[in-house]
C-alpha cells in the first residue's frame, strides 16, 4: 500500500511565517528574575536563616539542586578547592575572604 502522508503544511513551510515576536518568550523570565532578585535582596538572608532553623532538609535540597552537575571538591591539608566543570573556582580561603568582604 502506498499511503501518502497528508499534512497541513508543505515541507519547510511554517504555520506562522512571521514567527514569535522577538523577546516575547523572554519577557516573563526577565520580569520574574527581576522580581526574584528584588525579593532576594530584601529577604534572602532572613529566608536562609529561617530555612536553616525550621526546614533544614528543604534547605539542603535547594542547595543540592542549584549545584552544577559536574561538581568536585578537592581537599588538601591546607585548603579546600572547589572545582566546577573541571575549572577551579575559588579555594576555601578565597571563598571565605570574598564572602566576608561582601557582607561587610
C-alpha positions as CSV (number, residue, x, y, z in Angstrom):
1,X,0.0,0.0,0.0
2,X,1.2,3.4,-0.9
3,X,-0.1,5.8,1.7
4,X,0.6,9.5,1.1
5,X,1.1,11.4,4.3
6,X,-1.1,14.5,4.2
7,X,-0.1,17.4,6.3
8,X,-1.4,20.8,6.7
9,X,1.8,22.5,5.6
10,X,4.3,21.7,2.9
11,X,7.8,20.5,4.0
12,X,9.8,23.5,5.1
13,X,6.7,25.8,5.4
14,X,5.8,27.2,8.8
15,X,2.3,27.7,10.1
16,X,3.4,31.1,11.4
17,X,5.7,32.7,8.9
18,X,6.1,35.9,10.9
19,X,7.3,33.8,13.9
20,X,7.2,34.6,17.5
21,X,7.7,38.3,18.3
22,X,11.3,39.0,19.4
23,X,11.7,38.9,23.2
24,X,8.2,37.7,23.9
25,X,9.2,34.4,25.5
26,X,12.0,36.1,27.5
27,X,9.9,38.9,28.9
28,X,8.2,36.8,31.5
29,X,11.5,35.2,32.5
30,X,13.2,38.6,32.8
31,X,10.3,40.1,34.8
32,X,10.3,37.1,37.2
33,X,14.1,37.2,37.7
34,X,14.0,40.9,38.3
35,X,11.2,40.5,40.9
36,X,13.1,37.5,42.4
37,X,16.3,39.5,42.7
38,X,14.5,42.3,44.4
39,X,12.9,40.0,46.9
40,X,16.2,38.1,47.5
41,X,18.0,41.4,48.1
42,X,15.4,42.3,50.8
43,X,14.7,38.9,52.4
44,X,17.3,36.4,51.2
45,X,19.5,36.2,54.3
46,X,16.4,36.0,56.6
47,X,14.9,33.3,54.4
48,X,18.0,31.2,54.5
49,X,18.3,31.6,58.3
50,X,14.6,30.6,58.7
51,X,15.1,27.6,56.5
52,X,18.2,26.6,58.4
53,X,16.4,26.7,61.7
54,X,12.9,25.4,60.7
55,X,13.3,23.4,57.4
56,X,16.9,22.2,57.2
57,X,16.1,19.3,54.9
58,X,14.5,21.6,52.4
59,X,17.5,24.0,52.6
60,X,19.9,21.2,51.8
61,X,17.6,20.0,48.9
62,X,17.6,23.5,47.5
63,X,21.4,23.8,47.8
64,X,21.8,20.4,46.0
65,X,19.5,21.4,43.2
66,X,21.5,24.6,42.4
67,X,24.9,22.8,42.3
68,X,26.3,22.1,38.9
69,X,26.1,18.5,37.7
70,X,29.9,18.3,37.4
71,X,30.9,19.3,40.9
72,X,34.1,18.2,42.6
73,X,35.7,19.1,45.9
74,X,39.5,18.6,46.3
75,X,40.7,18.5,49.9
76,X,44.3,19.2,50.8
77,X,45.9,19.5,54.2
78,X,45.8,23.3,53.9
79,X,42.7,24.1,51.9
80,X,39.6,23.0,50.1
81,X,39.4,23.8,46.4
82,X,36.0,23.8,44.7
83,X,36.0,22.7,41.1
84,X,33.0,23.2,38.8
85,X,33.1,21.6,35.3
86,X,36.8,20.9,35.7
87,X,37.7,24.6,36.2
88,X,38.9,25.8,39.6
89,X,36.7,28.4,41.1
90,X,37.9,29.5,44.5
91,X,39.9,28.0,47.3
92,X,38.1,27.8,50.6
93,X,40.3,30.6,52.0
94,X,39.5,32.9,49.0
95,X,35.8,32.0,49.2
96,X,35.5,32.9,52.9
97,X,37.5,36.1,52.3
98,X,35.2,37.1,49.4
99,X,32.1,36.2,51.5
100,X,33.3,38.3,54.4
101,X,34.0,41.3,52.2
102,X,30.6,41.1,50.6
103,X,28.8,41.0,54.0
104,X,30.9,43.9,55.4
